[in-house]
C-alpha cells in the first residue's frame, strides 16, 4: 500500500502499520464440531462477502486432501459467513466445488439441500468419519477467536490480502499459520514466525473484482508446496509451535496499541507536527 501511495504522491510516505487488541480467549470446545482432541485440525476462515475468489478456500481443501490422503485423524474446517447463490464474490463457483468435494470425502447431511450452506451446530449429530466440515453460521467475535485457538494451524491460501486480520489473530493467539507469501501478510508471516508458501502470478479475470481492473494480477498459491507444508507441519509440530511462539512475541511487541502509538508519535515528530 505504501508503494502505491508513493507512486501517486510527491512527498514522503510514512508507514506506521497497525495494531490489534484481542479479548481473553478460551479455545472453543472441539466437540461442538464433532471433533476429538487427537484430531489434527486445519482451519481456514473468511468472510464470504469479502470475495471467495480472493480468499481462495478451494486451494485450502485441495491442499488438505493432497497432504492427508487416507489420514483418518486429519480434519479441515472451512469457516465462512453464509453466501447466497450467484453472489458476485464467487464467480468460479468455489463454494459449490467445495461442497461437492466435502460430500465425496465422506460428509453428507441429507437434511440440508442448499449446496451453498452447510450449517453445523452443536445440537446436530456429526459423523466423526467426515474429515471436511463446512460451517457458515455467524459466530460472535470471541467464539471465532476461540475456534482459531482450538486449531492446530490456520491456513490462508489468499490471492491477495490487505492487512490479514485472521492470520494476525492466529499469531497473537500463538497458533501456527500457513499463508500465501504475498500481500499484507508478508509483514508478519515469515519463515521465522510461520510458513509462507510460494506462489505464481495469476491474471485477474473479468468478474473477479467489483471494479474492473486492467492488466492486474494477484497470487496463485503453489498447490504442491502447500500440501508439502501442511504435511511437514503435521510431521514436526514442534517447529510450528516454535514459529508460532515467535510470531506471538512479534504481535505483542510490534502490533500492540502501545507500539502503534509510539510509531505515530515518532512519525508526527519527524515531520514537525508534534513537539
C-alpha positions in Angstrom: 0.0 0.0 0.0 2.8 2.4 0.8 4.4 1.7 -2.6 1.1 2.5 -4.3 0.8 5.8 -2.5 4.4 6.7 -3.1 3.8 6.4 -6.9 0.9 8.8 -6.7 2.1 11.3 -4.1 5.0 13.6 -4.5 6.0 13.6 -0.8 7.4 11.0 1.5 5.0 8.3 2.7 5.4 7.1 6.3 4.3 3.6 7.1 3.1 3.3 10.7 1.4 0.0 10.5 -1.5 -1.4 12.5 -2.3 -2.7 16.0 -4.6 -5.4 17.2 -6.1 -5.9 20.6 -7.9 -9.1 21.5 -10.0 -10.1 24.4 -9.2 -13.0 26.7 -9.9 -16.1 24.7 -10.6 -19.7 25.6 -10.4 -22.4 22.9 -13.8 -23.4 21.5 -14.6 -27.0 22.5 -13.9 -29.2 19.6 -16.9 -31.4 20.4 -19.0 -28.6 19.1 -17.8 -29.6 15.6 -17.8 -33.4 16.3 -14.1 -33.4 16.8 -11.8 -35.0 19.3 -8.6 -33.7 20.9 -6.5 -36.1 18.9 -7.6 -34.8 15.6 -5.2 -32.7 13.6 -7.3 -29.6 12.9 -6.6 -27.3 10.0 -8.8 -24.2 9.9 -9.4 -21.8 7.0 -11.8 -18.9 7.8 -13.0 -15.9 5.8 -15.9 -13.5 5.2 -17.6 -14.8 2.1 -18.8 -11.3 1.2 -15.2 -10.2 1.1 -14.7 -12.3 -2.1 -14.4 -16.0 -2.2 -12.3 -15.9 -5.3 -9.8 -13.7 -3.4 -9.7 -15.8 -0.2 -9.4 -19.0 -2.4 -10.7 -21.6 0.1 -10.8 -24.3 -2.6 -7.0 -24.2 -2.6 -7.1 -25.0 1.1 -9.3 -28.0 0.5 -7.2 -29.3 -2.3 -4.0 -28.8 -0.3 -5.6 -30.6 2.7 -6.7 -33.6 0.6 -3.3 -33.9 -1.1 -1.4 -33.7 2.2 -3.6 -36.0 4.2 -4.9 -38.6 1.8 -6.0 -41.6 3.8 -5.3 -39.8 7.2 -8.3 -40.6 9.3 -7.2 -38.2 12.1 -6.9 -35.1 9.9 -9.7 -32.6 9.9 -10.4 -29.4 7.9 -12.9 -26.7 9.0 -13.8 -24.2 6.3 -15.4 -21.4 8.2 -17.2 -18.7 6.3 -20.3 -16.5 6.6 -23.4 -17.5 4.7 -23.2 -16.9 0.9 -26.2 -16.6 -1.3 -26.3 -18.4 -4.6 -24.8 -16.4 -7.5 -23.0 -14.0 -5.2 -20.6 -11.7 -7.1 -17.7 -12.8 -5.0 -17.8 -16.4 -6.1 -17.5 -16.3 -9.9 -15.5 -19.5 -10.0 -18.2 -21.4 -8.1 -15.7 -22.4 -5.4 -18.3 -23.0 -2.7 -20.2 -25.5 -4.9 -16.9 -27.2 -5.7 -16.0 -27.3 -2.0 -19.4 -28.8 -1.2 -19.0 -31.5 -3.8 -15.5 -32.3 -2.6 -16.7 -32.4 1.0 -19.5 -34.8 0.1 -17.1 -37.1 -1.8 -14.7 -37.0 1.2 -17.4 -38.6 3.3 -19.6 -35.9 4.9 -23.2 -35.7 3.7 -26.1 -34.1 5.6 -29.3 -35.2 3.8 -31.3 -32.6 5.8 -29.6 -29.7 4.0 -30.5 -29.4 0.3 -28.7 -26.0 -0.2 -25.3 -26.7 -1.7 -24.0 -23.3 -0.7 -24.8 -23.6 3.0 -23.8 -26.4 5.3 -24.5 -25.2 8.8 -23.2 -27.5 11.5 -24.4 -26.8 15.1 -23.7 -28.4 18.4 -27.2 -29.8 18.6 -26.7 -31.7 15.3 -25.2 -35.2 15.2 -21.9 -35.0 13.4 -20.5 -38.1 11.7 -16.9 -38.2 13.1 -15.8 -40.0 10.0 -16.3 -36.9 7.9 -13.0 -35.1 7.5 -14.2 -31.8 6.0 -16.6 -29.5 7.9 -18.1 -26.5 6.2 -19.6 -24.1 8.7 -21.4 -20.9 7.7 -23.0 -19.9 11.0 -22.4 -16.5 12.3 -20.1 -16.6 15.3 -19.6 -13.9 17.8 -16.0 -12.4 17.7 -14.9 -14.2 20.9 -16.2 -17.5 19.6 -14.4 -17.0 16.3 -11.2 -16.4 18.2 -11.9 -19.5 20.3 -12.2 -21.5 17.1 -8.8 -20.2 15.9 -7.3 -21.0 19.3 -8.6 -24.6 19.1 -7.0 -25.3 15.7 -3.5 -26.8 15.2 -2.9 -24.5 12.2 -4.7 -21.6 10.4 -4.4 -21.8 6.7 -4.8 -18.7 4.4 -4.3 -19.5 0.7 -5.3 -16.0 -0.3 -4.7 -14.5 -3.7 -4.4 -11.0 -2.1 -4.9 -9.5 1.4 -4.9 -6.1 3.0 -3.5 -6.5 6.5 -4.5 -10.1 7.0 -6.5 -10.0 10.2 -7.2 -13.7 10.8 -3.5 -14.7 10.3 -2.6 -11.9 12.7 -5.2 -13.1 15.2 -3.8 -16.6 15.0 -0.3 -15.4 15.7 -1.5 -13.3 18.6 -3.1 -16.5 20.0 0.0 -18.5 19.5 -1.3 -20.6 16.7 0.8 -21.8 13.6 0.0 -20.0 10.4 0.4 -21.3 6.8 -0.2 -18.5 4.2 0.5 -17.4 0.7 3.7 -15.5 0.7 2.1 -12.5 -0.9 0.4 -9.2 0.0 -0.2 -7.8 3.5 0.6 -11.0 5.5 4.3 -10.7 4.4 4.8 -8.1 7.1 4.4 -10.7 9.8 4.3 -14.2 8.3 7.9 -15.1 7.7 10.0 -18.3 7.9 10.7 -17.3 11.5 7.1 -16.8 12.5 5.1 -19.0 10.2 5.0 -20.9 7.0 4.9 -18.7 3.9 4.1 -20.6 0.7 5.4 -19.9 -2.7 3.0 -18.6 -5.5 2.9 -17.7 -9.1 1.3 -14.6 -10.7 -2.3 -15.1 -11.9 -4.2 -12.7 -14.2 -7.3 -11.2 -12.5 -10.2 -12.3 -14.7 -13.3 -10.2 -15.5 -15.8 -10.6 -12.6 -13.1 -11.5 -10.1 -13.4 -8.0 -8.6 -16.2 -5.5 -8.1 -14.5 -2.8 -10.1 -12.9 -3.9 -13.4 -9.1 -4.0 -13.4 -6.9 -3.8 -16.5 -3.8 -5.9 -16.7 -3.9 -6.7 -13.0 -2.5 -9.7 -11.3 -2.6 -11.4 -7.9 -1.1 -14.6 -6.5 -2.0 -18.2 -7.0 -0.6 -20.4 -4.2 1.6 -23.3 -5.3 -0.6 -26.3 -4.6 2.2 -28.8 -4.3 4.2 -26.6 -2.0 1.0 -26.1 0.1 0.4 -29.8 0.5 4.1 -30.4 1.4 3.9 -27.6 4.0 0.8 -29.0 5.6 2.3 -32.5 5.8 5.6 -31.2 7.1 3.8 -29.2 9.9 1.9 -32.3 10.9 5.0 -34.4 11.0 7.1 -31.9 13.0 4.6 -30.0 15.2 7.3 -28.6 17.4 8.6 -26.5 14.6 5.2 -24.9 14.1 5.0 -24.3 17.9 8.4 -22.5 17.9 7.5 -20.3 15.0 4.1 -19.5 16.4 5.7 -18.5 19.7 8.0 -16.1 17.8 5.0 -14.8 15.9 3.1 -14.2 19.2 6.0 -12.3 20.6 6.1 -10.2 17.4 2.4 -9.4 17.8 2.9 -8.4 21.4 6.0 -6.2 20.7 5.2 -4.6 17.3 1.4 -4.8 16.9 0.3 -3.7 20.3 -1.7 -0.4 20.8 1.3 1.0 22.8 3.8 0.2 19.9 1.5 1.8 17.4 1.1 4.9 19.5 4.9 5.2 19.7 5.2 4.9 15.9 2.6 7.6 15.4 4.4 9.9 17.8 7.7 9.3 16.1 6.3 10.0 12.6 4.5 13.1 13.7 7.6 14.4 15.5 9.8 13.7 12.4 7.5 15.8 10.2 7.4 18.6 12.7 3.8 18.1 13.6 4.4 17.1 17.3 6.7 18.8 19.8 
